[in-house]
Amino acid sequence: MTPRKSGRFQPSHRIESPRPDIRSYLFLHLTLLLYSLASVFAKYAGLYRLAGLWETTLVFVGLEFLALLVYTLLWQLILRRVDLSFAYSNRAVCTLWTILFGLLFFGEEITWGKAVGILVVLAGVVLVVTDHDR
């Protein structure tokens, strides 16, 4: 790193991440699935808190914390394997997972608006991912 005139440091060269392979892509999406699952634990914790079941609330808060801790550690490994912009653009897939989890665990509806929104988000992810392949 070399100092700039402002006293801040900037990298003297760009750090290139290798092109994502299928293993990196799967690892990324399993990690994002875990991140989305943390929202299920958070929702259960909130529901049990409203019901006054504090012991069960604490179990789900603990599960949420554990899921987020493991996610954070895995995320650091992912960022070693792929470009930052690639990893973050794929986080949009969490929208799909949370909507599916809402349906499966809480009986939430998938409306036409949500379905179209998911398609738009996934199309955006595909555009960013394919742009990285060039």
DOGUKE-567557 format. One record per residue: chain; residue in one letter; x negated, y negated, z negated of N, C-alpha, C in turn; residue number from 1. Coordinates in steps of 0.1 Angstrom, whole numbers, padded with zeros to 4 digits, always signed. Each point is the difference from the previous one (the first is absolute). Layout:
chain,res,n.c1,n.c2,n.c3,ca.c1,ca.c2,ca.c3,c.c1,c.c2,c.c3,n
A,a,X,Y,Z,X,Y,Z,X,Y,Z,NUM
...
This chain:
chain,res,n.c1,n.c2,n.c3,ca.c1,ca.c2,ca.c3,c.c1,c.c2,c.c3,n
A,m,-0008,+0012,+0000,+0008,-0012,+0000,-0009,-0012,+0000,1
A,t,+0005,-0010,+0007,-0008,-0013,+0000,+0009,-0011,-0005,2
A,p,-0006,-0009,-0008,+0008,-0011,-0005,+0004,-0010,+0011,3
A,r,+0012,-0005,-0001,+0005,-0011,+0008,-0003,-0013,-0006,4
A,k,+0001,-0011,+0007,-0002,-0013,-0006,+0009,-0003,-0012,5
A,s,+0011,+0006,+0000,+0009,-0003,-0011,-0004,+0008,-0013,6
A,g,-0010,+0008,+0001,-0004,+0008,-0012,+0006,+0013,-0001,7
A,r,+0010,+0003,+0009,+0006,+0013,+0000,-0008,+0010,+0009,8
A,f,+0002,+0012,-0002,-0007,+0010,+0008,+0009,+0006,+0010,9
A,q,-0006,+0003,+0012,+0008,+0007,+0010,-0009,+0011,+0005,10
A,p,+0006,+0011,+0005,-0008,+0011,+0005,-0008,-0004,+0012,11
A,s,-0013,+0005,+0001,-0008,-0004,+0011,+0003,+0009,+0012,12
A,h,+0007,+0011,-0002,+0005,+0008,+0011,+0013,+0006,-0003,13
A,r,+0007,+0004,+0010,+0013,+0007,-0002,-0002,+0014,-0003,14
A,i,+0007,+0005,-0010,-0001,+0014,-0004,+0011,+0007,+0009,15
A,e,-0005,+0009,+0008,+0009,+0008,+0009,+0005,+0013,-0007,16
A,s,+0012,+0002,+0000,+0006,+0012,-0005,+0001,+0009,+0012,17
A,p,-0002,+0013,-0002,+0002,+0009,+0012,+0014,+0001,+0004,18
A,r,+0002,+0004,+0013,+0014,+0001,+0005,+0007,+0010,-0008,19
A,p,+0013,-0003,-0005,+0007,+0009,-0008,+0003,+0014,+0007,20
A,d,-0004,+0010,-0007,+0004,+0014,+0006,+0013,+0004,-0007,21
A,i,+0004,+0012,+0004,+0013,+0005,-0005,+0000,+0002,-0015,22
A,r,-0012,+0005,-0005,-0001,+0002,-0015,+0002,-0013,-0007,23
A,s,-0007,-0011,+0005,+0001,-0013,-0007,+0014,-0005,+0001,24
A,y,+0007,+0002,+0011,+0013,-0005,+0002,+0010,+0008,-0009,25
A,l,-0002,+0013,-0002,+0009,+0008,-0009,-0003,-0004,-0014,26
A,f,-0012,-0002,-0004,-0004,-0004,-0013,+0006,-0014,-0004,27
A,l,+0000,-0009,+0010,+0006,-0013,-0002,+0015,+0001,-0002,28
A,h,+0006,+0008,+0008,+0015,+0001,-0002,+0004,+0008,-0012,29
A,l,-0007,+0010,-0004,+0003,+0007,-0013,-0002,-0010,-0012,30
A,t,-0010,-0009,+0001,-0002,-0010,-0010,+0011,-0010,+0000,31
A,l,+0005,-0004,+0011,+0011,-0009,+0001,+0013,+0006,-0005,32
A,l,+0001,+0013,+0002,+0012,+0008,-0005,-0001,-0001,-0015,33
A,l,-0011,+0002,-0006,-0002,-0001,-0015,+0004,-0014,-0005,34
A,y,-0005,-0010,+0007,+0003,-0014,-0003,+0015,-0002,+0000,35
A,s,+0007,+0005,+0010,+0015,-0001,+0001,+0007,+0008,-0011,36
A,l,-0006,+0011,-0004,+0006,+0008,-0011,+0000,-0007,-0013,37
A,a,-0010,-0009,-0002,-0001,-0008,-0012,+0013,-0008,-0002,38
A,s,+0006,-0005,+0011,+0012,-0008,+0000,+0012,+0008,-0006,39
A,v,+0000,+0013,+0003,+0010,+0009,-0005,-0001,+0001,-0015,40
A,f,-0012,+0002,-0005,-0003,+0001,-0014,+0005,-0014,-0007,41
A,a,-0003,-0011,+0006,+0003,-0013,-0005,+0016,-0001,-0001,42
A,k,+0006,+0004,+0011,+0015,-0001,+0000,+0006,+0009,-0011,43
A,y,-0005,+0012,-0002,+0005,+0009,-0011,-0003,-0006,-0013,44
A,a,-0012,-0006,-0002,-0003,-0006,-0013,+0010,-0011,-0003,45
A,g,+0004,-0008,+0010,+0009,-0011,-0002,+0014,+0005,-0003,46
A,l,+0004,+0011,+0007,+0013,+0006,-0003,+0001,+0005,-0014,47
A,y,-0010,+0008,-0004,+0000,+0005,-0013,-0001,-0010,-0011,48
A,r,-0007,-0011,+0003,-0001,-0011,-0010,+0014,-0007,-0002,49
A,l,+0007,-0002,+0011,+0014,-0005,-0001,+0009,+0009,-0008,50
A,a,-0003,+0013,+0001,+0009,+0010,-0008,-0005,+0001,-0014,51
A,g,-0011,-0007,-0004,-0005,+0000,-0014,-0008,+0013,-0003,52
A,l,-0004,+0007,+0010,-0008,+0012,-0002,-0015,-0003,+0001,53
A,w,-0005,-0005,-0011,-0014,-0006,+0000,-0011,+0011,+0002,54
A,e,+0002,+0011,-0005,-0010,+0011,+0002,-0001,+0004,+0015,55
A,t,+0011,+0002,+0006,+0000,+0003,+0014,-0005,-0012,+0009,56
A,t,+0003,-0012,-0004,-0005,-0012,+0006,-0015,+0000,+0000,57
A,l,-0006,+0003,-0012,-0014,+0000,-0001,-0007,+0011,+0008,58
A,v,+0007,+0011,+0002,-0006,+0011,+0008,-0001,-0005,+0015,59
A,f,+0011,-0006,+0005,+0000,-0005,+0014,-0010,-0012,+0001,60
A,v,-0001,-0008,-0010,-0010,-0011,+0001,-0014,+0006,+0001,61
A,g,-0002,+0010,-0008,-0013,+0007,+0000,-0003,+0007,+0014,62
A,l,+0010,+0006,+0006,-0001,+0006,+0013,-0003,-0011,+0011,63
A,e,+0007,-0011,-0002,-0002,-0011,+0010,-0015,-0005,-0002,64
A,f,-0004,-0002,-0012,-0014,-0005,-0002,-0010,+0010,+0005,65
A,l,+0002,+0013,-0002,-0009,+0010,+0005,+0000,+0001,+0015,66
A,a,+0011,-0001,+0006,+0001,+0000,+0015,-0007,-0012,+0006,67
A,l,+0001,-0012,-0006,-0006,-0012,+0004,-0015,+0001,-0002,68
A,l,-0004,+0006,-0011,-0015,+0001,-0003,-0006,+0009,+0011,69
A,v,+0006,+0012,+0002,-0005,+0009,+0010,+0000,-0007,+0014,70
A,y,+0011,-0006,+0003,+0001,-0008,+0013,-0012,-0009,+0001,71
A,t,-0003,-0008,-0010,-0011,-0010,+0001,-0013,+0006,+0003,72
A,l,-0003,+0011,-0007,-0012,+0007,+0002,-0001,+0006,+0014,73
A,l,+0011,+0006,+0005,+0000,+0005,+0014,-0001,-0011,+0010,74
A,w,+0006,-0011,-0003,+0000,-0012,+0010,-0014,-0004,+0002,75
A,q,-0008,+0000,-0011,-0014,-0004,+0002,-0008,+0010,+0009,76
A,l,+0003,+0012,-0001,-0006,+0010,+0009,+0005,-0002,+0014,77
A,i,+0012,-0003,+0002,+0006,-0002,+0014,-0007,-0012,+0006,78
A,l,-0002,-0011,-0008,-0006,-0012,+0006,-0015,+0002,+0004,79
A,r,-0006,+0011,-0005,-0013,+0004,+0005,+0000,+0006,+0013,80
A,r,+0012,+0006,+0003,+0001,+0008,+0013,+0006,-0008,+0011,81
A,v,+0008,-0010,-0002,+0007,-0007,+0011,-0001,-0015,-0002,82
A,d,+0002,-0007,+0010,+0000,-0014,+0000,+0012,-0005,-0010,83
A,l,-0003,-0011,-0006,+0010,-0006,-0009,+0013,-0003,+0007,84
A,s,-0001,-0006,+0012,+0013,-0004,+0007,+0008,+0013,+0004,85
A,f,-0007,+0011,+0003,+0006,+0012,+0003,+0007,+0006,-0012,86
A,a,-0006,+0000,-0011,+0006,+0006,-0012,+0012,-0008,-0005,87
A,y,-0001,-0014,+0000,+0011,-0008,-0004,+0011,+0000,+0009,88
A,s,-0002,+0001,+0013,+0011,+0000,+0009,+0008,+0013,-0001,89
A,n,-0006,+0011,-0004,+0007,+0013,-0003,+0008,-0001,-0012,90
A,r,-0003,-0009,-0010,+0007,-0001,-0012,+0015,-0003,+0003,91
A,a,+0003,-0005,+0011,+0014,-0003,+0004,+0008,+0012,+0000,92
A,v,-0006,+0012,+0002,+0007,+0013,+0000,+0007,+0002,-0014,93
A,c,-0005,-0006,-0010,+0006,+0001,-0013,+0014,-0004,+0000,94
A,t,+0004,-0009,+0009,+0014,-0004,+0001,+0009,+0012,+0003,95
A,l,-0005,+0008,+0010,+0007,+0012,+0003,+0001,+0010,-0012,96
A,w,-0011,+0002,-0006,+0000,+0010,-0012,+0010,-0005,-0011,97
A,t,+0000,-0013,-0003,+0008,-0005,-0011,+0015,+0001,+0004,98
A,i,+0003,-0002,+0012,+0014,+0001,+0005,+0004,+0015,-0001,99
A,l,-0008,+0009,+0004,+0003,+0014,-0001,+0001,+0005,-0014,100
A,f,-0009,-0005,-0009,+0000,+0004,-0014,+0013,-0006,-0006,101
A,g,+0004,-0012,+0004,+0013,-0005,-0005,+0012,+0009,+0003,102
A,l,-0001,+0005,+0012,+0011,+0009,+0005,+0000,+0013,-0008,103
A,l,-0012,+0006,-0001,-0002,+0013,-0006,+0003,+0000,-0015,104
A,f,-0006,-0010,-0007,+0000,+0001,-0015,+0012,-0008,-0006,105
A,f,+0004,-0011,+0007,+0010,-0009,-0006,+0013,-0001,+0008,106
A,g,+0001,+0007,+0011,+0012,+0000,+0009,+0003,-0014,+0006,107
A,e,-0011,-0007,+0003,+0001,-0013,+0006,+0003,+0002,+0015,108
A,e,+0007,-0009,+0006,+0004,+0001,+0014,-0011,-0005,+0009,109
A,i,+0000,+0007,+0012,-0009,-0005,+0011,+0010,-0007,+0010,110
A,t,+0000,-0013,+0000,+0009,-0007,+0009,-0007,-0002,+0014,111
A,w,+0008,-0004,+0009,-0005,-0003,+0014,-0011,-0010,-0001,112
A,g,+0002,-0010,-0008,-0011,-0011,-0001,-0013,+0006,-0005,113
A,k,+0001,+0008,-0011,-0012,+0007,-0005,-0006,+0009,+0011,114
A,a,+0008,+0007,+0007,-0006,+0009,+0010,-0007,-0008,+0011,115
A,v,+0006,-0010,+0005,-0006,-0009,+0010,-0013,-0006,-0005,116
A,g,+0001,-0005,-0013,-0012,-0006,-0006,-0011,+0010,-0001,117
A,i,+0003,+0012,-0004,-0011,+0010,-0001,-0006,+0003,+0014,118
A,l,+0008,+0001,+0010,-0005,+0002,+0014,-0009,-0012,+0004,119
A,v,+0004,-0012,-0003,-0009,-0012,+0003,-0013,+0001,-0007,120
A,v,+0001,+0003,-0013,-0013,+0002,-0008,-0009,+0010,+0006,121
A,l,+0006,+0012,+0003,-0008,+0011,+0005,-0006,-0003,+0014,122
A,a,+0008,-0008,+0008,-0005,-0004,+0013,-0012,-0009,-0002,123
A,g,+0001,-0009,-0010,-0012,-0009,-0003,-0012,+0008,-0005,124
A,v,+0002,+0010,-0008,-0011,+0009,-0004,-0006,+0007,+0012,125
A,v,+0008,+0005,+0009,-0005,+0007,+0011,-0009,-0010,+0009,126
A,l,+0005,-0012,+0002,-0007,-0010,+0007,-0014,-0003,-0006,127
A,v,+0000,-0002,-0013,-0013,-0003,-0007,-0009,+0013,+0001,128
A,v,+0005,+0011,-0003,-0008,+0012,+0000,-0006,+0003,+0014,129
A,t,+0008,-0001,+0010,-0005,+0003,+0014,-0010,-0011,+0004,130
A,d,+0001,-0012,-0005,-0009,-0010,+0003,-0014,+0003,-0006,131
A,h,+0000,+0007,-0011,-0013,+0004,-0007,-0007,+0011,+0008,132
A,d,+0008,+0007,+0008,-0006,+0011,+0008,-0008,-0004,+0012,133
A,r,+0001,-0012,+0003,-0008,-0005,+0012,-0014,-0002,-0002,134
